[in-house]
């Protein structure tokens, strides 16, 4: 009877954490197809649209590692519920936002809630399942979360086109409140080791990310040589240096700089950063191109992006199964070259009267390439550290992945603003083509980073800890089954 009760509790934990993670990932994606509608309704500039996306990603990224540490100290369920409450309240504030400034502020608070929810969802899930069942549970969790990447543009388009863009955020409120009640009733409390919080590191990395993003976003409007832009870019760069120096000296660092001595860790993270910078920047513009330049509605645009996003569900699992046979380097280099090829193809053919069937092939090629590289970059990073360091390495990997989205959107938008505008379909197409060319260049740089990876290693992994080999391999496989959108 006790065993049956424990199993039922585990199923509740899996279901509720999966729903919460789906909400977080969906919220990143649904906004992409509603950006054109938000721009028209709130009179937003391209710069303000950037911050609508980046405010969420920025707070999410820099607080991820802190969220996990707070849960270990004060109770994972308690902080998970607090994150849900914050996310729900911020979603309501987004839906009620009277101005674009209010929407951006609410999105930043949403990111804070998500930063508590996601890492604690994973730790609650890991605590609820025995090692033998944990890999399967994480696989289900990752599949549900990954579904948000496919459904997001379609759901966002359907809501923005059929109801109003505000319903994108209202949708979170009843679902979130129901999850809060069920988590309070069904999920047991758990705690981890009382990790020392690296508040200095948190402040430095937050300031660095904000300074660099602010300078990139404001460059075209304020002028690249203006005091504001030069000062914020220099301040951001200086804070990056200060962050590295701090992490080298602090007793319990947020990010262990020692990891970066590993060629696999450094090149895997670099390739992943450039991959997601390219992808997130392209996502920001693709739906807008279909709507602003080609005249499709939000739902029609979301459906037309499916050949690109759906490849993740098909190709990523295959690539994950192949990675230990062919090695990470081959999959990363070939995958990112394919993504670069797909993006430059789109850039070369982009025009207002482009027939949609001509977009399908490059969308599929770019999607297959990215989906091939994603599990390989994660495999390279996780396999480069000792078993007891996997959690910190995974957290660093996740933080850098989220930050890459901020810089991808900022860089592509800066290029767009310098060449194109919203004044006409042709003006938008001109800017879009230039921006997508930069997305292609970022993917190509990622492929070059992948060349630095060590070649295919023997199937018997190099084990650098006292932990049993099968335990290390199980922990690695469990982490690799997590969704690529994490």
HELIX and SHEET records of a PDB file:
HELIX    1   1 UNK A    2  UNK A   42  1                                  41    
HELIX    2   2 UNK A   46  UNK A   74  1                                  29    
HELIX    3   3 UNK A   76  UNK A   96  1                                  21    
HELIX    4   4 UNK A  100  UNK A  128  1                                  29    
HELIX    5   5 UNK A  131  UNK A  162  1                                  32    
HELIX    6   6 UNK A  167  UNK A  186  1                                  20    
HELIX    7   7 UNK A  199  UNK A  222  1                                  24    
HELIX    8   8 UNK A  227  UNK A  249  1                                  23    
HELIX    9   9 UNK A  257  UNK A  261  5                                   5    
HELIX   10  10 UNK A  263  UNK A  288  1                                  26    
HELIX   11  11 UNK A  289  UNK A  293  3                                   5    
HELIX   12  12 UNK A  298  UNK A  304  1                                   7    
HELIX   13  13 UNK A  306  UNK A  309  1                                   4    
HELIX   14  14 UNK A  311  UNK A  326  1                                  16    
HELIX   15  15 UNK A  328  UNK A  349  1                                  22    
HELIX   16  16 UNK A  357  UNK A  382  1                                  26    
HELIX   17  17 UNK A  387  UNK A  389  5                                   3    
HELIX   18  18 UNK A  390  UNK A  419  1                                  30    
HELIX   19  19 UNK A  425  UNK A  450  1                                  26    
HELIX   20  20 UNK A  469  UNK A  480  1                                  12    
END                                                                             
